[in-house]
Amino acid sequence: MDTFKKILDDVDEVDLTPMIDVTFLLLIYFMVTTMIKQPEAELSAILPGKSAPSSYNKPKPESHIEIEPDGSVRVDGNYMGNALESLDLPDVKQYLLGEKSKHGEDFVVHIWTDPLANWQAPLAALNACGAAKIKSVSPNMRRK
C-alpha cells in the first residue's frame, strides 16, 4: 500500500529548458538563413521626344576605343598601350581630355571590345573615360 501511495503522490515534471533552447536555436537559424530583400535600383531613361520639323540635329563628335584580344588599345586608330600592363591607361585619358576640350560636353566615346579580350581591358578603358569625366560612353562588342 505504501508503494501504491508513493506512485500516486509522485508528480511527473517535464523540464522545459531544453525545449526553450531548441526554440531559440531554430529562431536564430531562420533569422540567419532568411534572405534580406534588397531594394531594386532605379534607372532613369531619357526617351526621345518629338522634335520640331525645322530643327537640325547635328551629330555629336565621337571617338572610338578599340580593344584587341591581346589587350592592346587603339583610340581613333592610334596605338595607346596595353590595358593588361597598365590599369589606368594614362595616354588614353590624356587623349580623351584633349578631345573633350576641343568638342565640349557633347563628346561621345564608343568602346569596341573583341569578344576574346580579357575583361580587364574594357574596364581599364571605362576607368580612363571616367577619369577624363566623359559623360557619354557606349560599350560595344565587336562582331566576328
Order of alpha helices (4+ residues) and beta strands (2+ residues): alpha-alpha-beta-beta-beta-alpha-beta-alpha-beta
